[in-house]
Amino acid sequence: MSHFMQCFKIERGRLLMAVMKSMLKITHVIFDLDGLLIDTEVVFSKVNQCLLSKYNKEFTSHLRGLVTGMPKKAAVTYILEHEKLSGKVDVDEYCRKYDEMAEEMLPKCSLMPGVLKLIRHLKAHSIPMAICTGSTKKEFELKTQYHKELLDLISLRVLSGDDPAVKRGKPAPDPFLVTMARFEEKPEKAKNVLVFEDATNGVYAAVAAGMHVVMVPDLTYMKIPDELQNKINLILRSLEDFKPESVGLPAYDRDNSK
């Protein structure tokens, strides 16, 4: 079975579950950034592969799946430990070289398909939204500098890469709990929040926070752990496939084609 066929099969099952849970009361939405709103994962892979190749190591799809969604320093630490380079390669020096290479590439990253359609729709229906990312402020600015409409539509952003209130990054629930607490109009409960994620670490974080989750994974390199399968409300190939009404949000207008 192909990756996409697997995804569609899972989606049908999750969609049925969403219909059965039609009484869900989703009032707030939180988006991850990398690989979900903006196509930055290709940069992440290219830079890490370049750096690891100097030590005759490979940034495999398996390793990529393990660290996607982690804050940068935590991801680098994990990568070096996984490749038995701890003590041989300095984490801070690796991060410095990573930043130098990524700085040229990140501003060129485009929005993922379906992003603006969904965010415009939620904004039009006054659904409070936030971005919760492991990026630092500098990284966030690089990634979003040519995406003004995205920033205009979502004003609440928690950058857990250097936010002092976030003590632990994903897969811990801290980033999402901090984000929930910062909404001007607070959700009644965590279960009233819907999180959009592309990474298993982010899904673990959202589930641990008690929130509902829509996952949009890249199944070319990522395998969803069995223990997460029944904890995810929807698994989609793309945000273009998302039907808001499947989780109790207002449906798209028929003429909403953008």
N, C-alpha and C positions, 0 to 999 in steps of 0.2 A: 504493500500500500504506500503511495507517495505521501510526502509530508503534507501537501495541501489537501489531499483526500482525507488524510487522518484529521487534519484541522477541521474540515467541513463536517466530518462525522461527529467529532466532539462538539462542534457548534450546534448541530441539530439537537443533540442530547441536552446541552446546556440551555438552548432556547426553550425546549419543552419544560425544563425545570423553572425557567424564568416565568413562563406563562402560568405554571402551577402556583408560583409565588406572586401572583398578580397583586396581592395586598401589600407588597413592599412599599414603603414610604421613603423614597429617596428625595432628600431636600437639598443636598450639597454634593458637589463633585470635585474630586482632586485628581489632577493629572501628573504622572511622571513626565519627564522631559526627554531624556536621551532615548532614541529608538522608538518613542511613542508619539511625541509631537514633532520632534526634529530628527532628521536622519543622520545622527552623529556616530552611530555604532561602527560605520565603515572606517571613520577616522580612528576610533579607538583600536580597531583591529590592525590597521595599517601601521600605526605608530608602535604598538606593542610588538608586532612581528618584526619590525625594523630593529628595535632595541634588543630583542631577545636573540635575533640572528647573530649578533656580535658575540654571543656566548654559545653559539651552535645549538640554540634552543628554538622551539617552534611554538607560536601562539596558536594552539589547536582550537578547533571549534568546541571541543569539550571544555577546555580551560576558559574560553570566552564565555560559555554558558555559566560556569561556576562563579565568575566575578562580575558579570553584567548586573548593574544596579547598585553595586557597592560604591561608597565614596572612593575617590581616586587613591588616596594613600593606603586605605585598607585593601583595595584591589591590588595595588602594587606589592604590598607586603605579602598578600596571599600568592600572587604570581611567583615571586621570588622563592617563597617557601616551597611551593608546588614543584618548581623546577630545580630545587636544591641549590639555589644561588644565594640564600641567606648567609650573610657574613662575607660573601665574596663581592656582592654588589650592594652599594649603599642605597637605601630606600629613597632618601631625599635627593640624591644625585640622579637616580632613575627618574624621579618625578620632575626634576629640573629639565632633563633632556626631553622628557615627554611633553612638557609644557612648551618648550621651544619649537618642537615639531608640530604640535597640535595647533599652536597659535596661528599658523599660516593657513591651516586647513579648515578649522571650525567655522569661520565666518561664511564659508562657501556652502555650508550644509543647508539643504532645503527642508521645507515642511513635509511631513508624511502625508500620504493621501487621506482625504476625508477630515483633516484637522479643522480647517476653517469652517467648513459646513457645520460640523458638530458644535464648535464653540460659538459661532454666530447664533445658532439655534438655541443653545442654552442661555445665552445672553438675552436673546429676544424674549425668553420666557422667565427671565429674572431668577435663574438658578444660580446661586452663589458658587463660584469656581475658584480654584487655587492650583498653583503648580508647586509640587514638592519634589525636589531633585537633590542628588548628592553633589551637585556642582558647587564650586565656590562662586563668590560674586564676580570675580574676574572671568571665570570660565563661562558663567551664565551670560555675561555681557557680550563675550565673543560669539557665542552660539546664537544669540537673539538679535544682534545689532541690525540685521537686515529684515527683521520680522516685526515691524512696528505694530501691525494690526493685532498680532498675537499678544503683545504686551499691553495694548490698549484694551483688549477684551478681558484679560486676566490680570488684575492688579495685585492680588495676593500671591506672594511667592515665598516659599521657605527654601533657602539654599543651605542645606544641612552640611555642605562641605566646610563652611566656616561660620555657621550659626551657633553661638555659644549655648543657646537653649537646647540644642540637640546633642545629647550626651553620647548617643550611639546611633550609627547609621543603619540603613537597611542591611540585613533582614530584621533588625530590631524594630519594634513598632514606633519608636520615639519620633521619627520625622513626621509621620502621619498624625500622631497625637498632638504634636506641637502645632501642626497646620490646622487641625480641627479647632484648637483653642484660640487661634488667631482670626477666625472668621468674625466679621463684625456682628453678624447675626448668627449666633451659635446654633449648631445642630442640637436637637434634643438628646440624641444618643449617637454613639459611633455607628450603629447599624443604619442610621439615616444618611450615611455618607457612602458614596460610590467612588471607588478608586479605579482609574485606568492605568494599567501597567503592561510593560512588555517583558519584564524580567522576573524570574522565579524569586530572586531575593526581594524584589518589591512586593510580590504577591505574598510571600511569607510575612512581610512587615504589615501589610494591610489586613491580613487575616488575624495576625496577633493583636492588631489594634481593634478588632471587632467590627471591621467595615466590610462592605460588599465589594466584589472585585470583577472587573471586566479585563481579561488578559488578551493582548494582541502580540503573541510571540512570533519570533522568527524561527520557524521550525526547521530551517536549513541547518541550524547549529544547536538548537536548544531542545532538550527533552523535558517535558513537564513531569516532575516527580509524581508517583502514584498517590502519595498522601495529600497532594494538592488538588487532584482531579475533582473531587466532590466538594471542594471548598471554594471553587471559582464559579461565579454565576454564569459567565459567558466566556468562551474562548473563540476569538475571531481571527480571520486571516488579515483583515485590515479594518481600520476605523470606518472605511466606506461601507462595510457590511453591517455596521451597528444600527439597530432599530431601537430608538429611545423608548418606545412603548413596551419593549420586552422586559424592561426593569422598572416600569411604572412612571417613566418620564413622558412629557408631551411628545406626540409623534411629529415627524417632519411634515411640513405642508407639502401637498402634492406638487406644487410648482417650485419647491426648494431644490433646485438642481445644482447649485454651486456649493 
